[in-house]
Amino acid sequence: MRIALAQIVSTPDPRENLAEVERRTRAAAEAGARLVLFPEATMCCFGVPLGPVAEPLDGPWATRVREIAAGAGITVAAGMFTPSGDGRVRNTLLVTGGGVDTAYDKIHMFDAFGFAESDTVEPGTEPVAVTLPAPAAGGDPVTVGLSTCYDVRFPGLYQRLADDGATVLLVPASWGAGEGKRAQWELLVRARALDTGSFVVACDQADPTTVGRAHGKAPTGIGYSLVAGPRGEVLDALGAEPGLLVVDVDPAAAATVREQVPVLANRRF
């Protein structure tokens, strides 16, 4: 299964970001990817009021992402914001195209390092795994587990997704900058791969300073998107700047690793 990671720098303008989604999705499809993962907050960068930006899953922004995915003939996973009903928003991962259309609301709120995501974002409650149908050109269905950014610090979610059949785990992020944060990002992604014997596909926002913008106080990304294999090895990674990473993974290899090191079956708690 070929997967693309579109490491971008979102702007405050959802329409401008849609143009980037279209451009990167087209490039991913041309590279033969079956799925392209965009970062958390693809719809709009953090650091601006999110309420005026949020749209329902049948709104114009998500509808356009569906059109882009259908036109390219691949699955697109992109972070957006949807209304919550209590004055906040939900931090939503839309996954659409390639025979699927679903969404996951981020469960764990980033109330850390002096930032309180829960002030403006209502947490989700349900883990979500989705099965991508076998492609017409041949291949097998693949079950993909969904998560977002701060979720990566909580191994129980990923074990639950693996229990639900996921062999590929997606982690879109807008990782906060700071001392030690890059090392933590890679360590956590690799650890979740080891916790579950899965491929972990982690796509961060690119570092905004690489395109002449500032980090500000909000978590706006550091780059260094990566794919970890089920033994915790880094299969490939990007640097800090925007880019498209295309990686081939074999979901069947997860079953082999889970037989060799059955951490899911052996766990007691």
N, C-alpha and C positions, 0 to 999 in steps of 0.2 A: 504494500500500500504506500503510495507516494503522497506525502503531506508537505504543504508549504506553510511557512510562518512568515506573515507580513508584518515586519517590525516598522511601525510608522510613528510619526509624531502628530497626534491629533491636535486640531485647533479648536477654538470655541464655536466654530461655524459648522453645524451638522451637514450642510449642503457641500461645503468644501471637503469635508471628510468622506462623504459619499463618493465624490470624484476619485479620491485616493483608493477607496474600496474597489471601485470599478477598475481602476488601472492595475492594482495589484492582483485582483482576481483574474483578470485577463492574462496577466503574466504567469500566474500560477497554473492556469489551465493550459497555456501554451507549453509549460514545462512538464505537463502530464500529471499534475497533482489531482488526486481524488477529493481532497479536502484542503481548504486554506483557512488558517487560524489567524485572526486579527487580535489585537490587544483588548484588554479591558478599556472602557471609555473611548472606544473607537468613534462613537457618535459625537462625543464632545469631551474635551479634556477636563480634568479636575481643575479646581481653582476659580470656577465661575458658578453662579447660581444654577442648579440643575433642574429646579422645578419648571421654569419656562421652557426648558429644552425637552423634557420627557414627553414621550408619545406612547400610545398603546401599541400592542403588537400588530394591530391591523392599521396603524397609522402610516403616513407617507414615507417615513424614514425606513421602517422595516419592510414596507411594501417594495421600496426601491431596491433594498438588499436582496429580496426574493427575486426580483426581475434580473438583477445582476447575476445571481447564482444560476438561474435558469438559462440565461443567455450564454454563460460560460460552460454550463453542463457539469458543474461540480458543486460540492457542499461548501458553504461559507459559514464560518462561526465568527461572530463579531459582537463586541460589548456595546450595549446601549443602555438607556435609562427609560423606565416605564413608570407611569403614575402609580402610587401605592394606595391612594384613597384616604390617607390620613394627613395629607399635606406634605409628606416626604415623597421620595421616589424609590424605585427598586433598581438595584444594580443587576441588569439582566444580560445574559448571554443568549443571543439569538443564533440558532443553528438551522439553516435552511438550504434547500437544494439537494439534488442527488437522491430524491425519494424520501426526504425527511423534512419536517418543519416543527420545531419544538423550541423551548426556551428554558433556561435555568436562572433562578434568582439567587444571587450570592447569599450564602447562609451566615458566614462569619464576618462580622463587621470590623473594620480596621479602626478600632478604638485603641490606638497605641501611638507612642512617640509624640504625644501631645495633639494628635489628630483624632477627631471623633466622627467617624463616618456615620454612626448611628444617629447623629443629630439631624441628618438630612436624608438618610437612606434606611428604609425598612428592611430587615433581614428576611430572606426566604426561609422556608421550613423543610423543603423536600429535596433530597438528592435526585439527580436526573441522569440516567444513562439512556442512550439512544443507539439503535442498531442501524448502521448504514447498509442498505441492500447491496447485494452482489452486483457489480457493474455489468452492463450488457456485454462488454468486451471479454468478460471472464474474471474470475476471482471469487472470493468468499465474502459473505456479510461480516461486518466488523462492528462490535459493540464499543461505543465510545462513552467515557464518563466525563461529566462536565463539572467544572469548578471555576473559581475566580480568585486570583491574587492572594489575599490574606488566608483564604481557605487552605493554602499549601502548608500552613503551619499546624494543621490538624489532621494527623494520619488516619483517624477513625473514619473520616469522610471517604478517603480514597480506598480504604479497606472495604467499606460498604459498597462503593461503586464496583470494585473488583468482585465482591460477592454477587453483585447483580450481573456479572458477566463481562464487564468492561476489561479489555486488554490494552486499550489506548486511553490515556487520561489527558484531558486538555486543561491547561492553566493559562488563560489570558490574564495579563497583569498590567498595572500601572504602578510599578514598584517605586517606593520612596527612596530618594537618594540619602546618603549618609555614611558615616564610618562603618565599615564592615558589612554594608548592605549587599554589595555584589557577592561577597563570599557566602552570605546567608542564602541568597537567592539560589545559587548553584547547589549549595549543600542541601537545601530543602527539596529542590526538584529531584535530585539524585536519591535522597532518602525516601521520597514517596514511591519512586520506582522500586527500590529495594523492599519497602514495606509490603508491596503488592505483587511483585514480579510482573510489572507492567511497563509499557512504553509511556513516558511522560513527556508531553509536548507543551512547552512553556514559552509563550510569546509575550514579551514585554513591550511597552511603549519605548521607542528609541529615546536616548538622552536628548532633551530639547536643546541643550547647549551646543549640540553638534550642528544645529540648523539656525543658530543665532538667537535662541530664546533662553529665558531663565527658568530655573526650577521653581522658584517661588516657594510658598509654604505648603502647597498641596503635593501629594505624591504624583509625579508626572513622568516617571519612568527613568530607567538607567540603561536600557538596552540589554545586550547579552542574552538574547533569547537562545534557548537550547532545547535539544531533544536528548533525553536520557533513556538508555535501554533497560531491560528488566533485571540486569545484574548491576545497575547503578552506574554504568559507564556513560560518558558523554559521547553521543554519536556525532554530533556536529553543533556548532554554535556560531552566533554572530557577534560583532563588536558593539560599540555604543551607538553607532550611527544607523540611520534607516537602511533597510535592506530586505531582501526576500531570500529566505533559506528554504531549500527543497531537500527533503530527506526521505529515503526509502526505509520503511519499517516492515517487519514480518510479524504480524500479530500472533501467528501460530507459535512463534518462539516463546511467547509468554507462557504457554502451556508447558513447554519443556522446562523452563526455569521454575515454574511452580511445582513441578514434580520433583526437581532436584533439590530445591530449597522451599519446602512447603510451609512458609510462614503463615499463610492464611489458614491452613488446616491445623497448624500446631499452636496457634495463639490461644491463650487462656483467658484474656480479658478484652 
